[in-house]
Amino acid sequence: MRLAVIADVHSNLHALEAASMRISERSPDIAVCAGDVVGYGAFPNECCSKVEGLCSWFVAGNHDRAAISKDVSRMNPYAAAAAIWTSDRLEQNARRFLSALGPSARFVADDRRVAVFHGSPTDPDEYVQEDAVDRGLLTGTGCDILILGHTHVPYVKSFDERLVLNPGSVGQPRDSDPRGSFAIVDTEKMDCEIVRFEYPVKEAADAILSEGLPRILAERLSIGR
């Protein structure tokens, strides 16, 4: 089975549409979203609709939760401003979709146990960077494939026919590469490819500015930070 894995779309419809086209070319069996559909960008409702149609499994990210609760106490001022803006503009269907997202998802693909979290398996707000990934992280979850998001930086690590991966960010990369990213996982071969893709960054940035969101959220798209 082939899984397409996305994360951290962050209301960037331009990037999501480009990612969806590239994912379609790979003909995956199912798609998975590791959280943060909204936040930062200008198109929360459109992105919720598109992700809901694209993916079979989802988890909530911290920005998704903030858009529903308006609790921005753990966010920096730019993220908080975007979360409040997003919450005020959510339509009924998007609010329903985000409200239904849970902290984790588990399913079986080709007899491989897959677990999905946004942050870490024990803390949805924890950033699990590549150098912190070890066998213990897998052991604690009891899965064969562990999917994480939140860092906006892609990586894949293998431990004896078991995988830990982060697909990076569709809508706001932070590894100094402005291209978006997603992952394709082959559960039979137990390998994972990180796919980078171009999208119209300037158009996405202009949309952020036109909505009066913090300028830094637009400017960072062109530098991948």
VONU-651305 format. One record per residue: residue in three letters; residue number from 1; x, y, z of N, C-alpha, C in turn. Coordinates in steps of 0.001 Angstrom, whole numbers, plus 524288, in hexadecimal, padded with zeros to 5 digits. Example, Ala and Ser with C-alpha at 12.3 -4.5 7.8 and 13.67 -1.06 7.14 Angstrom:
<nodes>
(node ALA,1,(83386,7E9C6,81E78),(8300C,7EE6C,81E78),(83390,7F31C,81E78))
(node SER,2,(83232,7F736,81BA8),(83566,7FBDC,81BE4),(83264,8001E,81EBE))
</nodes>
This chain:
<nodes>
(node MET,1,(80353,7FB5B,80000),(80000,80000,80000),(80377,804D8,80000))
(node ARG,2,(801B0,808DB,7FD44),(80493,80DCB,7FCFF),(80175,811FB,7FFE2))
(node LEU,3,(8040A,8147A,80390),(801A5,8189A,806A4),(803F6,81DD8,8051A))
(node ALA,4,(800AD,821A8,8040D),(80275,82710,80397),(801C4,82997,808E5))
(node VAL,5,(805CC,82C47,80AB8),(805AA,82EA3,80FEE),(806B8,83478,80F71))
(node ILE,6,(80312,83798,8116E),(803C5,83D3F,8117F),(8036F,83F2F,8171D))
(node ALA,7,(8056F,843E0,817FE),(804FF,84666,81D1D),(805C9,84C3E,81C6C))
(node ASP,8,(803FD,84F2A,8203C),(80523,854C0,8209A),(803EF,857AE,81B85))
(node VAL,9,(7FF1F,8572C,819E2),(7FD2D,85A02,8154D),(7FCD5,85FDB,8167D))
(node HIS,10,(7FAFB,86127,81B0F),(7FABC,86682,81D06),(7F7E9,86A44,81956))
(node SER,11,(7F34E,8688B,817A1),(7EFCE,86BF4,8148E),(7F24B,86E1D,80F9A))
(node ASN,12,(7F640,86B66,80DB1),(7F8E0,86D05,808D5),(7F675,86A00,8044E))
(node LEU,13,(7F259,86C29,8021B),(7EF82,86972,7FDF9),(7F2CA,868D3,7F913))
(node HIS,14,(7F5F4,86CA2,7F7CD),(7F947,86C34,7F329),(7FCEC,86776,7F396))
(node ALA,15,(7FF32,866BC,7F820),(802B2,86248,7F8EE),(7FFA7,85D2D,7F90A))
(node LEU,16,(7FB1F,85D32,7FB95),(7F80C,8586C,7FBF9),(7F633,85691,7F6A4))
(node GLU,17,(7F49D,85A2F,7F356),(7F2F0,858A1,7EE1B),(7F774,8564D,7EAFE))
(node ALA,18,(7FC15,85895,7EB7F),(800A7,85668,7E8D4),(80206,8510A,7EAF6))
(node ALA,19,(801C0,85076,7F020),(802DC,84B5D,7F284),(7FEEF,84744,7F0BB))
(node SER,20,(7F9FF,848BE,7F08B),(7F5EE,84508,7EEFC),(7F6D4,84306,7E973))
(node MET,21,(7F87F,84670,7E5F9),(7F9AA,844C7,7E09F),(7FE26,840E1,7E083))
(node ARG,22,(80244,841F3,7E37B),(806BD,83E72,7E3A4),(8055E,83948,7E63B))
(node ILE,23,(8021D,8397F,7EA41),(80066,834AE,7ECDA),(7FD32,8315F,7E91D))
(node SER,24,(7F9C0,833C9,7E62C),(7F67C,830F2,7E26D),(7F9D1,82E0F,7DE6F))
(node GLU,25,(7FE26,83064,7DCDF),(801B0,82DE3,7D926),(8040D,828E3,7DB52))
(node ARG,26,(8047D,82897,7E086),(806DB,823FA,7E2FD),(802E5,81FA8,7E402))
(node SER,27,(7FDDD,820D2,7E359),(7F9A0,81CFD,7E3FE),(7F9F5,819F1,7E91A))
(node PRO,28,(7FA09,81C9D,7ED8F),(7FA28,819CF,7F28E),(7F4F9,81727,7F3A9))
(node ASP,29,(7F519,81346,7F717),(7F048,810A1,7F89F),(7ED25,813FB,7FC6D))
(node ILE,30,(7EFD1,81678,80010),(7ED3A,81A04,803AD),(7F0EF,81E7E,804EB))
(node ALA,31,(7EEC1,822A9,80719),(7F1E9,8271D,808D7),(7F0C8,82825,80E94))
(node VAL,32,(7F4BB,82A2E,81138),(7F498,82B14,816DA),(7F652,830B0,817DF))
(node CYS,33,(7F3DA,83346,81BA7),(7F56A,8388E,81D21),(7F6FE,838A7,822DE))
(node ALA,34,(7FBC9,83A73,823E9),(7FDE0,83A92,82937),(7FD25,83FDB,82BDD))
(node GLY,35,(7F902,842A6,82A7F),(7F76C,8472F,82D83),(7F919,84C78,82B7A))
(node ASP,36,(7F6C5,8507C,82DD1),(7F767,85602,82C67),(7F5B5,85710,826C9))
(node VAL,37,(7F0BC,8560C,825E2),(7EE59,85770,820E8),(7EDFD,85D5D,82070))
(node VAL,38,(7ED13,86003,824D8),(7EC4D,865AB,824C5),(7F09E,86879,827D0))
(node GLY,39,(7F01D,86DAE,827F8),(7F3F3,870F4,82A94),(7F7A1,8737C,826B1))
(node TYR,40,(7F913,87854,827A4),(7FCDD,87B4F,82497),(7FACE,87D51,81F5E))
(node GLY,41,(7F874,879F8,81C3F),(7F706,87B5C,816EB),(7F18E,87D95,81662))
(node ALA,42,(7F022,87EBE,81183),(7EB6C,881D0,81068),(7E69B,87EA1,80EE1))
(node PHE,43,(7E714,87971,80E92),(7E2BC,87657,80C73),(7E145,871C0,81003))
(node PRO,44,(7DFA3,872C9,814CF),(7DE71,86E76,81859),(7D9D5,86B19,81699))
(node ASN,45,(7D5AF,86D7C,814C5),(7D114,86A6E,81354),(7D219,86703,80E8D))
(node GLU,46,(7D4AC,86945,80ABE),(7D5DA,86654,805FA),(7D986,861C6,8071E))
(node CYS,47,(7DD4F,862AA,80A89),(7E107,85E7F,80BC1),(7DE7A,85A26,80EE9))
(node CYS,48,(7DB02,85B88,81287),(7D82C,8577C,8156D),(7D513,85404,811B3))
(node SER,49,(7D259,85672,80E0E),(7CF34,8537C,80A52),(7D295,84FE6,80700))
(node LYS,50,(7D6F0,851EC,80528),(7DA45,84EE1,801AD),(7DCFC,84A63,8048D))
(node VAL,51,(7DED8,84B64,80945),(7E163,84744,80C49),(7DD7C,8430C,80DCE))
(node GLU,52,(7D8CC,844AC,80F45),(7D4CD,840D1,810AB),(7D38E,83D42,80C0C))
(node GLY,53,(7D384,83F6C,80756),(7D278,83C44,802BA),(7D709,838DE,80114))
(node LEU,54,(7DBC5,83AAC,8023C),(7E077,837E9,8008B),(7E1E9,83365,8041D))
(node CYS,55,(7E166,8341F,80939),(7E3AA,83081,80D0E),(7DF96,82CE6,80F7E))
(node SER,56,(7E185,82873,81133),(7DE3C,824A8,813F3),(7DF1F,824C0,819D4))
(node TRP,57,(7E3C1,82681,81B7B),(7E51E,826AD,82106),(7E74F,82C14,82245))
(node PHE,58,(7E5DD,82E15,826E4),(7E762,83362,82861),(7E897,83386,82E3A))
(node VAL,59,(7EBCD,83743,82FD0),(7EC4E,8389C,83556),(7EC34,83E88,835D5))
(node ALA,60,(7EB29,84067,83A7C),(7EB0D,84604,83B7B),(7F085,8480D,83C87))
(node GLY,61,(7F1C0,84C8D,83A54),(7F67F,84F5A,83BA9),(7F54E,853AE,83F8D))
(node ASN,62,(7F94D,8561C,841A9),(7F879,85A3B,8457D),(7F593,85EED,8432B))
(node HIS,63,(7F675,86021,83E37),(7F3A8,86474,83BC2),(7EDF6,86301,83AAC))
(node ASP,64,(7ED02,85E17,83984),(7E79B,85C4B,838D5),(7E499,85CE3,83DF0))
(node ARG,65,(7E700,85B4F,8423F),(7E46F,85BC9,84756),(7E387,86183,848C9))
(node ALA,66,(7E76F,864C7,847B4),(7E6F6,86A4F,8490F),(7E2A7,86CF7,845F4))
(node ALA,67,(7E1ED,86B4C,84122),(7DDD7,86DA1,83DE8),(7D865,86C7B,84010))
(node ILE,68,(7D7D9,8682D,842D4),(7D2D9,866CA,8452F),(7D245,86938,84A99))
(node SER,69,(7D661,868F7,84DB6),(7D607,86AA7,8532C),(7D747,87067,85412))
(node LYS,70,(7DA39,872BB,85077),(7DC65,87809,8511E),(7E032,8785D,855BA))
(node ASP,71,(7E227,873EE,85778),(7E637,873ED,85B7C),(7EB7B,87475,858C2))
(node VAL,72,(7EDCA,87903,85907),(7F2C3,87A0E,85666),(7F71C,87B13,85A56))
(node SER,73,(7F665,87927,85F18),(7FA01,87A5E,86352),(7FF78,87825,86273))
(node ARG,74,(7FFFD,8741F,85F36),(8051D,871C5,85E4A),(80766,87361,85909))
(node MET,75,(80518,8774C,8568C),(806CB,878E7,85158),(809BA,87E13,85180))
(node ASN,76,(80D3C,87ED8,84DAA),(80FB7,883EE,84D1B),(80BB0,887D3,84AEF))
(node PRO,77,(80CC9,88CDF,84B36),(808CC,890BB,849A5),(806E4,89034,84405))
(node TYR,78,(80A5B,88EA5,8406F),(808CE,88E1E,83AFB),(80527,88977,83A39))
(node ALA,79,(80698,8851A,83C9E),(80342,8807F,83C4A),(7FE0C,88175,83EF4))
(node ALA,80,(7FE2D,8842B,84366),(7F95D,8854B,8463E),(7F5B7,888C0,84311))
(node ALA,81,(7F7E3,88CBC,84098),(7F4A9,89032,83D5C),(7F21E,88D30,838EA))
(node ALA,82,(7F516,889B1,83675),(7F2F4,88690,8322C),(7EED5,882C3,8341E))
(node ALA,83,(7EF9B,8808E,838C1),(7EBC8,87CDE,83AEB),(7E694,87F89,83C0D))
(node ILE,84,(7E6CF,8843A,83E47),(7E1FD,88717,83F65),(7DF4F,888AD,83A4D))
(node TRP,85,(7E25E,88A8E,83686),(7E02C,88BE9,83164),(7DD84,88728,82EFD))
(node THR,86,(7E02A,882A4,82F3D),(7DDFB,87DD1,82D07),(7D8E8,87C59,82FBA))
(node SER,87,(7D8EF,87C74,834DE),(7D448,87AFB,837D7),(7CF97,87E58,83665))
(node ASP,88,(7D08B,88357,835AF),(7CC49,886F2,83467),(7CA16,8860A,82EEE))
(node ARG,89,(7CD09,88384,82B94),(7CB63,882CD,82626),(7C9C9,87D37,824CC))
(node LEU,90,(7CA1A,879B5,82888),(7C8A1,8744D,82761),(7C2D5,873DA,82633))
(node GLU,91,(7C1A8,8714A,821E6),(7BC42,87018,82090),(7BA8A,86B17,82353))
(node GLN,92,(7B594,869F7,82322),(7B369,865A0,82625),(7B601,8606C,824D0))
(node ASN,93,(7B6B4,85F40,81FCE),(7B8F7,85A37,81E52),(7BEA2,859B3,8201B))
(node ALA,94,(7C197,85DEC,81FA5),(7C705,85DC5,82168),(7C74E,85D27,8274D))
(node ARG,95,(7C3F3,85FDE,82A0F),(7C3DF,85F6C,82FC4),(7C26E,859E5,8316F))
(node ARG,96,(7BEA6,85799,82EC5),(7BD2C,8522D,82FEA),(7C1C3,84E82,82F09))
(node PHE,97,(7C46A,84F27,82A9F),(7C8CF,84BCB,8294D),(7CD22,84C34,82D69))
(node LEU,98,(7CEA8,850F5,82EB8),(7D2EB,851AC,83278),(7D169,84FCD,837EA))
(node SER,99,(7CC8A,8509F,83962),(7CABD,84F03,83E94),(7CADC,84917,83F44))
(node ALA,100,(7CA62,84642,83AF9),(7CA32,84089,83B39),(7CF9F,83E07,83B54))
(node LEU,101,(7D3B5,84113,83A64),(7D8F4,83ED8,83A35),(7DAC5,83D4C,83FA9))
(node GLY,102,(7DD3E,838B7,84001),(7DF3D,836D8,844F8),(7E528,8376F,8455B))
(node PRO,103,(7E76C,8360B,849D3),(7ED10,836A0,84A9A),(7F05D,8327F,847E4))
(node SER,104,(7EDFB,82E39,8464B),(7F0F3,82A05,843BD),(7ED66,826F0,84025))
(node ALA,105,(7EFDF,823FD,83CAA),(7ECFB,8206B,8393E),(7F031,81B70,838B6))
(node ARG,106,(7ED91,81712,83886),(7F031,81206,837E4),(7ED30,80EBF,833F7))
(node PHE,107,(7F000,80C21,8308C),(7ED8F,808A3,82CCE),(7F19A,804AA,82B07))
(node VAL,108,(7EFD7,800D3,8281C),(7F33E,7FCA4,82629),(7F34E,7FCD6,8203B))
(node ALA,109,(7F7FB,7FC8F,81DF7),(7F8AF,7FC85,8184A),(7FC94,7F83A,816EC))
(node ASP,110,(7FAE2,7F460,813D2),(7FE49,7EFF1,81281),(8008F,7ED68,81761))
(node ASP,111,(7FD48,7ECC3,81B54),(7FEEB,7EA77,8205A),(802E1,7EDCE,8233F))
(node ARG,112,(803D3,7F283,82179),(80742,7F61E,82446),(803E6,7F9A4,827BE))
(node ARG,113,(80564,7F9FF,82C92),(80294,7FD56,8303C),(80493,802F0,82FA1))
(node VAL,114,(800FE,8067E,82E64),(8025A,80BF2,82D67),(80004,80F56,831BA))
(node ALA,115,(8033A,812D1,833D9),(8015D,81688,837C5),(802C1,81C0D,835FE))
(node VAL,116,(7FF23,81FA6,836B8),(7FFD7,8250C,834EE),(7FF08,828BE,8398C))
(node PHE,117,(802BF,82C46,83A45),(80266,8305C,83E3E),(80430,83578,83BCB))
(node HIS,118,(802B0,839D9,83E2B),(80499,83EDF,83C32),(809E3,8402E,83E99))
(node GLY,119,(80A27,8404A,843BB),(80F13,84155,8466A),(811E1,83C41,84797))
(node SER,120,(811DC,83AAA,84C93),(81408,8359B,84E0B),(80FA0,83217,84FDE))
(node PRO,121,(810A0,82D0A,85092),(80C7F,82993,8527B),(80A85,82AEA,857EF))
(node THR,122,(80D86,82DF3,85AEA),(80BF2,82F42,8603A),(80A7C,834F8,860FA))
(node ASP,123,(80BC6,83850,85D35),(80AB0,83DE5,85DAF),(809A3,84022,85847))
(node PRO,124,(804D4,841CD,85733),(80388,843AA,851EF),(80659,848A9,85069))
(node ASP,125,(808AF,84B68,8543B),(80B7D,8503E,85317),(8116E,84F96,85305))
(node GLU,126,(81347,84AD1,853DC),(818F1,849EA,85403),(81B26,84982,84E7B))
(node TYR,127,(81F91,84C21,84D99),(82242,84BCB,8489D),(82612,8472F,848CC))
(node VAL,128,(8252A,8433B,84596),(828B2,83EBA,8454F),(82C39,83F7C,84096))
(node GLN,129,(830E3,84188,84190),(834A8,8424E,83D5D),(8374B,83D29,83BFF))
(node GLU,130,(8399C,83CF6,8375B),(83BDE,8381A,83574),(83FE8,835D5,8392F))
(node ASP,131,(8432B,8391C,83B80),(84750,83713,83EDD),(8454C,834F4,8440E))
(node ALA,132,(84049,835C3,84530),(83DF6,833B7,849FA),(83B1D,82E8D,84919))
(node VAL,133,(83AC8,82CDC,84439),(837EE,82816,842F1),(83B59,82354,84405))
(node ASP,134,(83954,81F9E,84722),(83C27,81ACA,84838),(8384A,8163D,84886))
(node ARG,135,(83A5A,81194,84992),(83704,80CE9,849C7),(832DE,80D5B,84E06))
(node GLY,136,(83431,80FFF,85242),(8308D,8106F,85692),(82B80,81320,85512))
(node LEU,137,(82BD7,816BD,8517A),(82729,81978,84FB1),(82361,815A4,84D25))
(node LEU,138,(82577,81202,84A13),(82237,80E06,8479C),(82028,80A1C,84B9A))
(node THR,139,(8237F,8086F,84F29),(821F5,8048C,85304),(81D5D,80673,85640))
(node GLY,140,(81D7C,80B6A,8579D),(8194E,80D8A,85AD4),(81408,80DC4,85824))
(node THR,141,(813FD,80DC3,852FA),(80F0F,80E1E,8501C),(80D0E,808D1,84E4B))
(node GLY,142,(81068,804E8,84E16),(80ED3,7FFBF,84C46),(80D61,7FF8B,8468E))
(node CYS,143,(80FA4,80301,8436E),(80E4A,8032A,83DDC),(8130E,801D6,83A8A))
(node ASP,144,(81205,800DE,8358C),(81628,7FFDE,831C6),(817A2,804CA,82EC2))
(node ILE,145,(813DF,80842,82E05),(814BA,80D32,82B46),(8129B,8118D,82EAC))
(node LEU,146,(81604,81507,83054),(8147C,8196B,83399),(814E1,81E6D,83061))
(node ILE,147,(81087,8212B,82FE6),(81039,825FA,82CD7),(80F92,82A9D,8308C))
(node LEU,148,(81304,82E7C,82FF5),(812E4,8332C,8332D),(812C0,83805,82FB7))
(node GLY,149,(81135,83C62,831E6),(8114A,84160,82F22),(813BC,8458E,83284))
(node HIS,150,(811C1,84A66,83232),(812D4,84EA0,835CF),(8180C,85176,834FB))
(node THR,151,(81C2C,84EB8,83377),(82146,85145,832ED),(821D3,8543E,82DD5))
(node HIS,152,(81EC7,852DA,829E1),(81F1A,85529,824A5),(82438,853AD,821E6))
(node VAL,153,(826DC,84FBB,823D7),(82BD1,84DF1,82194),(82B59,8481A,8206A))
(node PRO,154,(82C19,8467B,81B7D),(82B63,840F6,81A2F),(83000,83D90,81BD3))
(node TYR,155,(82EC9,838C0,81D52),(832DF,834DB,81E56),(8307F,82F65,81E44))
(node VAL,156,(833DA,82B93,81D85),(83266,8260B,81DB8),(836BB,82329,82093))
(node LYS,157,(83545,81FF8,82476),(83914,81CC8,82735),(836FF,81733,8278D))
(node SER,158,(83A6E,81375,826A5),(838EB,80DF7,82682),(83B8D,80B04,82AF4))
(node PHE,159,(83882,80791,82D77),(83A7D,80450,831AE),(8386B,7FEC2,830F1))
(node ASP,160,(83B9B,7FB53,82EAC),(83A22,7F5C5,82E2B),(834AB,7F511,82BEA))
(node GLU,161,(833FB,7F6DC,8271F),(82EF4,7F639,82465),(82A8F,7F959,826EF))
(node ARG,162,(82BE6,7FD63,829CB),(827FE,800ED,82BF7),(829AA,8067F,82A9A))
(node LEU,163,(825D7,809EE,829E0),(826EE,80F36,827FD),(824CC,81361,82BA2))
(node VAL,164,(827C6,81793,82C23),(825D9,81C66,82E68),(82692,8209F,82A48))
(node LEU,165,(8227C,82391,8292F),(822EE,82779,82511),(81FDF,82C5C,82658))
(node ASN,166,(821CF,83091,8242E),(81F11,8358F,8243A),(81F02,83773,81E91))
(node PRO,167,(81A6C,8386B,81C5B),(81A38,839E8,816D0),(81BE7,83F84,815C3))
(node GLY,168,(81D2E,84272,819F3),(81E30,847FD,81939),(81919,84AF4,818B2))
(node SER,169,(81953,84F8A,8166E),(814BA,852E8,81624),(8130A,853E3,81087))
(node VAL,170,(80E06,85338,80F9B),(80BD5,854BD,80A8C),(80C0E,85AAA,809E6))
(node GLY,171,(80A7D,85D83,80DF9),(80974,86310,80D4B),(80D21,866E9,80FC7))
(node GLN,172,(810D3,8650D,8131B),(81488,868B2,8157C),(8198B,865D8,81707))
(node PRO,173,(81CC7,86455,8132C),(821A5,8618B,81454),(82550,864CB,817B9))
(node ARG,174,(8286E,8620D,81AE3),(82C15,864C6,81E5B),(8318C,8626C,81E23))
(node ASP,175,(832FB,86044,819AF),(8383C,85E13,8191A),(83B64,8611D,81515))
(node SER,176,(83A16,86610,8147A),(83CB0,869A2,810CF),(83BCB,8683C,80B1B))
(node ASP,177,(837E4,86506,80A17),(83645,863B8,804CA),(83092,86555,80445))
(node PRO,178,(82F5E,86948,8011B),(829F9,86B30,800CC),(82625,86778,7FE2C))
(node ARG,179,(8281A,8636A,7FBC0),(82489,85F9C,7F962),(8219C,85CA0,7FDA1))
(node GLY,180,(81CB0,85B6C,7FC8A),(819B9,85827,80014),(81B9B,8528A,7FFE5))
(node SER,181,(819BC,84F61,8038D),(81B52,849E0,80396),(816E9,8466B,80590))
(node PHE,182,(81717,8418F,803E4),(813BB,83D74,805F1),(816B3,83854,80580))
(node ALA,183,(8147C,83425,8077E),(81724,82F11,80767),(813C3,82AFD,804BB))
(node ILE,184,(81658,8274E,8023C),(813CB,822AA,80019),(8163E,81DEF,802C6))
(node VAL,185,(81301,81AE8,80574),(814D5,8164F,80850),(812F1,81167,80592))
(node ASP,186,(81682,80DD1,80487),(81536,808B2,80268),(8154F,804D2,806F4))
(node THR,187,(810B9,8030B,808AD),(8107A,7FFBB,80D4E),(81255,7FA2F,80C49))
(node GLU,188,(81268,7F891,80758),(81473,7F359,80612),(81A67,7F35E,80637))
(node LYS,189,(81CC4,7F73A,803C4),(8227C,7F7A1,803AA),(824A4,7FA35,80897))
(node MET,190,(8213D,7FCBD,80B91),(822BA,7FFA6,81042),(826ED,803AB,80F05))
(node ASP,191,(825BB,806E3,80B1B),(82922,80B50,80A03),(825CA,81035,80953))
(node CYS,192,(8285E,814AA,80970),(8259C,819A3,8094A),(828A0,81D7E,805F9))
(node GLU,193,(825DA,82033,80280),(82825,82441,7FF3C),(825F7,82990,800CE))
(node ILE,194,(82966,82D4A,801BD),(827BF,832AD,8029A),(8278F,83566,7FD4C))
(node VAL,195,(8231A,837A2,7FC0A),(82242,83A37,7F700),(82201,8401D,7F7E0))
(node ARG,196,(82549,84302,7F514),(8251B,848BC,7F542),(8225E,84AAE,7F05D))
(node PHE,197,(81F7E,84EF9,7F0E6),(81C89,85108,7EC7A),(81C83,856F9,7EC95))
(node GLU,198,(81C4C,85944,7E7ED),(81BDB,85EEE,7E74E),(8161B,8608C,7E7AD))
(node TYR,199,(81534,86550,7E96C),(80FF8,8678C,7E93D),(81090,86D7A,7E8DF))
(node PRO,200,(80C6E,87064,7E785),(80CE2,87614,7E6E3),(80D47,878E3,7EC24))
(node VAL,201,(81206,87934,7EE1C),(812FC,87B6E,7F345),(8111C,88112,7F3A2))
(node LYS,202,(81238,88428,7EFA2),(810B9,889AC,7EFDE),(80AD2,88A54,7F053))
(node GLU,203,(807EB,88722,7ED93),(80239,88790,7EDD6),(80045,88637,7F34E))
(node ALA,204,(80296,88241,7F5AB),(80113,880CD,7FB01),(80272,88529,7FECD))
(node ALA,205,(80712,8877E,7FE1F),(808B4,88BCC,80182),(8053C,89094,800CD))
(node ASP,206,(803F0,891CC,7FBF9),(8008F,8964E,7FAEC),(7FB2E,89594,7FD6F))
(node ALA,207,(7F942,890D2,7FD74),(7F427,88FC2,7FFD1),(7F457,890B0,805BD))
(node ILE,208,(7F8A8,88F33,80832),(7F950,89027,80DCA),(7F937,89602,80EE7))
(node LEU,209,(7FC22,898F7,80BDA),(7FC5B,89EA2,80CA0),(7F71A,8A134,80BA2))
(node SER,210,(7F44C,89F54,807BD),(7EF43,8A1B9,8066B),(7EB3C,8A101,80AB7))
(node GLU,211,(7EC03,89D05,80E05),(7E869,89C1A,81259),(7EA14,89EEA,81757))
(node GLY,212,(7EE6A,8A1C8,8170B),(7F030,8A4B0,81B96),(7F2D9,8A168,81FB5))
(node LEU,213,(7F474,89CB8,81E59),(7F756,8995A,821F9),(7FCEE,89B62,82282))
(node PRO,214,(7FFB2,899DB,826A9),(804FD,89BDB,8277E),(8088C,89B12,822CB))
(node ARG,215,(80B6E,89F1A,82169),(80EBC,89F0D,81CC3),(812BA,89AA5,81CF0))
(node ILE,216,(814B9,89965,82188),(818B3,89555,821EE),(816B7,89010,81FF1))
(node LEU,217,(811A6,88F1C,82068),(80F71,88A2D,81E9D),(80F99,889B7,818B2))
(node ALA,218,(80F7F,88E20,8160C),(81008,88E2D,8105A),(815C0,88DE5,80ECB))
(node GLU,219,(81902,890F7,81168),(81E7D,8915C,80FE2),(82171,88C3A,810AB))
(node ARG,220,(8200A,8893B,8149E),(82304,88486,815C1),(82235,88043,8119F))
(node LEU,221,(81DFE,8808F,80EA6),(81CFD,87C84,80ABB),(8213A,87C45,8069C))
(node SER,222,(82370,880B8,8052B),(8274A,880DE,800F9),(82CAE,87F02,802A9))
(node ILE,223,(82D8D,87E93,807B8),(832A8,87CCB,809A3),(83261,8776E,80C43))
(node GLY,224,(82DB2,8754B,80CB5),(82D2F,87022,80F0C),(82EC2,86FF7,814B1))
(node ARG,225,(82D89,8740F,81792),(82EBD,87451,81D1D),(82A01,875F9,82042))
</nodes>
